[in-house]
Amino acid sequence: MTEPVVATYLEDRKLRVAVARVDDRLYAFDDLCTCADERCPLSGGLLTGTTIMCQCHGSRFDIATGAVLDGPAVYELKTYDVQETDGTIQVRA
């Protein structure tokens, strides 16, 4: 079962990151889509397996690698190391 994508803001890095759990594995990636000048939050998009679709322009990305699967986006997402320790999720950015 796929859980919702949750956005978080890493204050010390001034960075907006999305975290998703798919089949008991955590993924962390840039929350803002690369498909336009006015970026949309991917945390509001549709997640199917490890593919997330931008709600604004329909670009699709692989959240495991950051690769663009379908445009209009041409730039991949940055992905981050993420782990859960004692119920706390930690993202290394």
C-alpha positions as CSV (number, residue, x, y, z in Angstrom):
1,M,0.0,0.0,0.0
2,T,1.2,3.5,-0.9
3,E,1.0,6.2,1.8
4,P,0.6,9.9,1.1
5,V,3.5,12.1,0.1
6,V,4.4,14.5,2.9
7,A,6.3,17.8,2.3
8,T,8.6,19.2,4.8
9,Y,10.8,22.3,4.8
10,L,14.4,21.9,5.9
11,E,14.9,25.3,7.6
12,D,18.7,25.0,7.9
13,R,19.0,24.2,4.2
14,K,16.1,26.4,3.0
15,L,14.9,23.4,1.0
16,R,11.5,21.9,0.4
17,V,11.6,18.1,0.4
18,A,8.9,15.5,-0.1
19,V,9.0,12.1,1.7
20,A,7.0,9.1,0.6
21,R,6.8,5.5,1.8
22,V,6.3,2.8,-0.8
23,D,6.3,-0.9,0.2
24,D,7.9,-0.1,3.6
25,R,10.8,1.9,1.9
26,L,11.2,5.6,2.4
27,Y,12.1,8.0,-0.5
28,A,13.0,11.7,-0.2
29,F,13.1,14.1,-3.2
30,D,12.7,17.7,-4.2
31,D,9.1,18.7,-3.6
32,L,9.0,21.3,-6.3
33,C,8.5,20.0,-9.9
34,T,11.1,21.1,-12.5
35,C,8.5,21.4,-15.3
36,A,7.9,25.2,-15.2
37,D,9.1,28.6,-14.1
38,E,6.3,28.6,-11.5
39,R,7.0,25.3,-9.7
40,C,4.2,23.1,-8.4
41,P,4.5,20.9,-5.2
42,L,4.9,17.3,-6.1
43,S,3.5,16.4,-2.7
44,G,0.1,17.3,-4.1
45,G,0.5,15.0,-7.1
46,L,-0.5,11.4,-7.8
47,L,1.9,8.7,-6.5
48,T,1.6,5.3,-8.2
49,G,4.3,2.9,-7.0
50,T,7.6,4.9,-7.3
51,T,6.2,7.2,-10.0
52,I,4.9,10.6,-9.1
53,M,2.9,12.9,-11.4
54,C,3.0,16.7,-11.2
55,Q,-0.6,18.0,-10.6
56,C,0.0,21.1,-12.7
57,H,1.6,20.0,-16.0
58,G,1.5,16.1,-15.9
59,S,5.3,15.5,-15.8
60,R,6.1,12.1,-14.2
61,F,9.2,11.3,-12.2
62,D,10.8,8.1,-10.7
63,I,11.1,9.0,-7.0
64,A,13.8,6.4,-6.5
65,T,16.2,7.9,-9.1
66,G,14.7,11.4,-9.8
67,A,14.6,10.5,-13.5
68,V,12.0,12.3,-15.7
69,L,9.7,9.6,-17.1
70,D,7.4,11.9,-19.1
71,G,7.6,15.7,-19.8
72,P,7.2,18.5,-20.2
73,A,9.9,18.5,-17.5
74,V,13.4,18.0,-18.8
75,Y,15.4,18.2,-15.5
76,E,15.4,15.4,-13.1
77,L,14.6,15.7,-9.4
78,K,17.2,15.6,-6.7
79,T,16.8,12.7,-4.4
80,Y,18.1,12.4,-0.8
81,D,19.2,9.8,1.6
82,V,16.4,9.1,4.1
83,Q,16.0,6.8,7.1
84,E,13.7,6.2,10.0
85,T,15.1,5.7,13.5
86,D,12.8,5.2,16.4
87,G,9.8,6.6,14.5
88,T,11.7,9.8,13.5
89,I,12.4,10.3,9.8
90,Q,15.7,11.9,9.0
91,V,16.6,13.3,5.6
92,R,20.2,14.0,4.6
93,A,20.3,16.9,2.2
